[in-house]
Amino acid sequence: MRLLLIFNDQPYGSERSYNGLRLAGNLLKTENDAELTVFLMGDAVACAKNGQKTPDGYYNIERMLKPAVRKGRVLLCGSCMDARGIRVEDILEGCTRSTLDELTMLTLEADKVIVF
């Protein structure tokens, strides 16, 4: 099954990205043949920022994103990155800069699309 999760919200301040990554993790555990793609756009591109430091006991979006990088794909909207001054060198290893054209194709090919 091809799954596409699209995130729009910043990593902290709203729990949408947090909850989306919780779901992504469970999907990867539950559905062995899942082809998972996480697409970060808008403020969500900051979810892939490398070197996030959070207080003890607080969730860390960078750590939560790593299973999706290992077992699926994590793509970032390139124009959203540019608008926020985020360079490829600033993002978590394994994440990839992408385009709206690629998101369009992924949406058309996906069995399920979930937006956070």
C-alpha positions in Angstrom: 0.0 0.0 0.0 1.3 3.5 -0.9 0.8 6.0 1.8 1.4 9.7 1.5 1.4 11.9 4.7 1.5 15.6 4.1 2.5 17.9 7.0 1.9 21.6 7.0 2.5 22.7 10.6 5.7 23.7 12.4 7.4 21.1 14.5 6.5 22.7 17.9 3.6 24.9 19.0 1.0 22.7 17.3 0.8 19.0 17.8 -0.2 18.2 14.2 3.3 17.2 13.1 3.8 15.3 16.4 0.6 13.4 15.9 1.3 12.8 12.2 4.7 11.3 13.1 3.1 9.1 15.8 0.8 7.7 13.1 3.6 7.3 10.6 5.6 5.3 13.2 2.6 3.0 13.9 1.9 2.6 10.2 5.5 1.4 9.6 5.2 -1.0 12.5 1.8 -2.4 11.5 1.9 -2.5 7.7 5.0 -4.4 6.7 4.5 -3.7 2.9 3.7 0.0 3.3 5.4 2.4 1.0 5.4 5.5 3.2 6.2 9.0 2.0 6.2 12.0 4.3 6.0 15.3 2.5 6.9 18.4 4.5 5.6 21.7 3.2 5.0 25.2 4.6 6.2 25.5 8.2 6.6 21.7 8.4 9.9 21.9 6.5 11.4 22.9 9.9 10.5 19.4 11.2 13.6 18.1 9.3 16.0 20.6 10.7 19.1 18.8 11.9 20.3 19.3 15.5 17.0 20.0 17.3 17.4 20.4 21.1 14.4 20.0 23.3 14.0 20.0 27.1 14.3 16.6 28.9 10.9 14.9 28.9 9.7 16.8 25.8 9.2 15.1 22.4 11.8 15.7 19.7 10.5 15.8 16.2 13.9 15.2 14.6 14.1 11.8 16.5 10.5 11.0 15.6 11.2 11.6 11.9 14.1 9.1 11.7 12.0 5.9 11.3 10.3 7.5 8.3 13.7 8.3 6.9 14.9 4.7 7.5 11.9 2.8 6.3 10.3 5.3 3.9 10.9 8.6 2.3 10.9 12.1 3.7 10.6 14.9 1.1 10.6 18.7 1.7 9.1 21.3 -0.5 12.0 23.2 -2.0 10.3 26.6 -2.3 9.1 26.3 1.3 12.7 25.6 2.3 13.9 28.7 0.4 11.2 30.9 1.9 12.4 29.9 5.4 16.1 30.1 4.7 16.6 26.3 5.2 19.4 24.8 3.1 19.9 21.2 2.2 22.9 21.2 4.5 20.6 22.1 7.4 18.3 19.1 7.2 18.4 15.6 8.6 20.4 13.2 6.6 18.2 11.0 4.4 15.6 13.8 3.8 15.4 15.1 0.2 14.5 18.5 -1.3 11.5 18.1 -3.6 9.0 19.9 -5.7 5.3 20.5 -6.1 5.4 18.4 -9.3 6.8 15.4 -7.4 4.0 15.9 -4.7 1.4 16.0 -7.5 2.7 12.6 -8.9 2.9 11.1 -5.4 -0.7 12.2 -4.7 -1.9 10.6 -7.9 -0.1 7.4 -7.3 -1.0 7.0 -3.6 -3.5 4.6 -2.3 -4.1 6.9 0.7 -3.3 10.5 1.4 -3.4 11.9 4.9 -2.9 15.6 5.6 -1.8 17.1 8.9 
